[in-house]
Amino acid sequence: MALLSLPSLLIAIDISVLSVALPRMAAELHPSPAQLLWMNDIYGFMVGGTMITMGAVGDRIGRRRLITICAAVFAIASAVAAFSTAPWMIIVTRAVMGVAGAAIMPASLALIGQLFPDPKRSVSAVGAYMTCFLTGMAVAPLIGGLMIEHYWWGSVFLLGVPVMLLTLLAAPRLLPEYRTPTAGRIDLRSAVLCLASILLVVAALKMLVNDGWSLAALGAGTAGVGLGVLFVRRQLTLEDPLVDLSLLRRPGVARVMWVLFLTALVMGGTSIFSAFYLQSARGLSPLRAALCLLPSMLAMIAAANVGPWLGRRVRPSRVILGSLLVMAAGFVAYAVIPPGPSGIAAVICGSVLSTGGIGAAFPFLMNDVMSHAPQERAGSAASFAQTANEIGIATGLVVLGSIGTVVYRRRLAVHTGHADSSWVDGFRLANDRHDPVLLHHVQDAFVEGFRAVGGFGLLVMAVVLLLRLYRSRPVPGRPAGTAAEAGT
């Protein structure tokens, strides 16, 4: 279990650590604005774009073999990135690391299901795996800052080398192997369609967040959706598809996927508002803002272990419903943020409740998807669920960001008579002019937008709770306490 979890910690660190190293890298490598953007985003793009394909590859060639191969690839790419001398080298090596990370995660989750066939122990193991991943996300800025303070920027990439080498040496001795005995070859056309579709959709969503509506964003989104439709149609006609879409027809699986997508949507969308609220609306320093958000990360780590512990004592379906209610309470806190400094306490409370709620529910939801999949498709099912999460986060940034912007502009127009920009521009303009009156109006309008986002999040959580309540109804002919119930 430790061997499966350690790489996830490094993958999580690599997702977040570049934001700390990027200023020093930019000063030494002199990338263009486009290269700087690709240096920052390519890792996440490749993780999201190749995860479904790599999950299917693991099912076919063997999950242990895939973890071993990709650990070696990750270590080599990390070492090359550490000594890169040009921006294109960082972009290429980060892309390779993203593909390797996308392969390791679903293969590890599929092996967890194989190592722990008892459903309750499997949920606990997923919680432990998630704890390592979240710990990596939490400590990445601190570790990256310390490394860059005492060494050069490339040292942050060398963190992954010893752990991946340990995985490379120990995996063949400690991990079981499993692969689908009757699986055919990977359909390369499906793999290309999947990658292109996800990359285009995520790129379109990022363009919408950064630049608003544009022909480029609309074109990328339309092309991505079109390729996605072709991908789905191809999977329905293949004898051995890359993704077994029949999984969605199994009882409850489609609803679980929607729950994963919708909870990721509201969590991804509110994260940016919390950061701007603390730093721009309340004027906290980056360090103090980070300290205010630290309790939410600790709450998620604790909940990822407390949830499975409770699931061994009460019905898991009750734990999930309770966790989702806690999460919904967090959006209530966002929706009623009081004016003035007391709003900081409401934002901290909302972030603790929302992250703690999803932290407790997530291991059960992931286990529910994997427990409904046949063993030979477990890796594909895990990657499918994680991809729903990735796309949900990106979609949330657009949907909730747009809602907050509309309310912000409407509120600001009431005070100033005009508002045709984002709150980012509003805060910048007020600070550049040293205009406290304008800054007050911008802060007030932003908080109103944040409240609207909290209210929308609460509506989404009501839909999520209805999905879970409908799923929790007894299925005729299925006795209580079955394996599927452990993940319900």
Stockholm file with secondary structure:
# STOCKHOLM 1.0

chainA/1-488         MALLSLPSLLIAIDISVLSVALPRMAAELHPSPAQLLWMNDIYGFMVGGTMITMGAVGDRIGRRRLITICAAVFAIASAVAAFSTAPWMIIVTRAVMGVAGAAIMPASLALIGQLFPDPKRSVSAVGAYMTCFLTGMAVAPLIGGLMIEHYWWGSVFLLGVPVMLLTLLAAPRLLPEYRTPTAGRIDLRSAVLCLASILLVVAALKMLVNDGWSLAALGAGTAGVGLGVLFVRRQLTLEDPLVDLSLLRRPGVARVMWVLFLTALVMGGTSIFSAFYLQSARGLSPLRAALCLLPSMLAMIAAANVGPWLGRRVRPSRVILGSLLVMAAGFVAYAVIPPGPSGIAAVICGSVLSTGGIGAAFPFLMNDVMSHAPQERAGSAASFAQTANEIGIATGLVVLGSIGTVVYRRRLAVHTGHADSSWVDGFRLANDRHDPVLLHHVQDAFVEGFRAVGGFGLLVMAVVLLLRLYRSRPVPGRPAGTAAEAGT
#=GR chainA/1-488 SS CHHHHHHHHHHHHHHHHHHHHHHHHHHHHCCCHHHHHHHHHHHHHHHHHHHHHHHHHHHHHCHHHHHHHHHHHHHHHHHHHHTCCSHHHHHHHHHHHHHHHHHHHHHHHHHHHHHCCSHHHHHHHHHHHHHHHHHHHHHHHHHHHHHHHHSCTTHHHHTHHHHHHHHHHHHHHHSCCCCCTTCCCCCHHHHHHHHHHHHHHHHHHHHHHHHCSCHHHHHHHHHHHHHHHHHHHHHHHCSSCSSCGGGGGSTTHHHHHHHHHHHHHHHHHHHHHHHHIIIIISCCCHHHHHHHHHHHHHHHHHHHHHHHHHHTTSCHHHHHHHHHHHHHHHHHHHHTCCSSTTHHHHHHHHHHHHHHHHHHHHHHHHHHHHHHSCGGGHHHHHHHHHHHHHHHHHHHHHHHHHHHHHHHHHHHHHHHSCCCSCHHHHHHHHHHHTCHHHHHHHHHHHHHHHHHHHHHHHHHHHHHHHHHHHHHSCCTTCCTTCHHHHTC
#=GC SS_cons         CHHHHHHHHHHHHHHHHHHHHHHHHHHHHCCCHHHHHHHHHHHHHHHHHHHHHHHHHHHHHCHHHHHHHHHHHHHHHHHHHHTCCSHHHHHHHHHHHHHHHHHHHHHHHHHHHHHCCSHHHHHHHHHHHHHHHHHHHHHHHHHHHHHHHHSCTTHHHHTHHHHHHHHHHHHHHHSCCCCCTTCCCCCHHHHHHHHHHHHHHHHHHHHHHHHCSCHHHHHHHHHHHHHHHHHHHHHHHCSSCSSCGGGGGSTTHHHHHHHHHHHHHHHHHHHHHHHHIIIIISCCCHHHHHHHHHHHHHHHHHHHHHHHHHHTTSCHHHHHHHHHHHHHHHHHHHHTCCSSTTHHHHHHHHHHHHHHHHHHHHHHHHHHHHHHSCGGGHHHHHHHHHHHHHHHHHHHHHHHHHHHHHHHHHHHHHHHSCCCSCHHHHHHHHHHHTCHHHHHHHHHHHHHHHHHHHHHHHHHHHHHHHHHHHHHSCCTTCCTTCHHHHTC
//
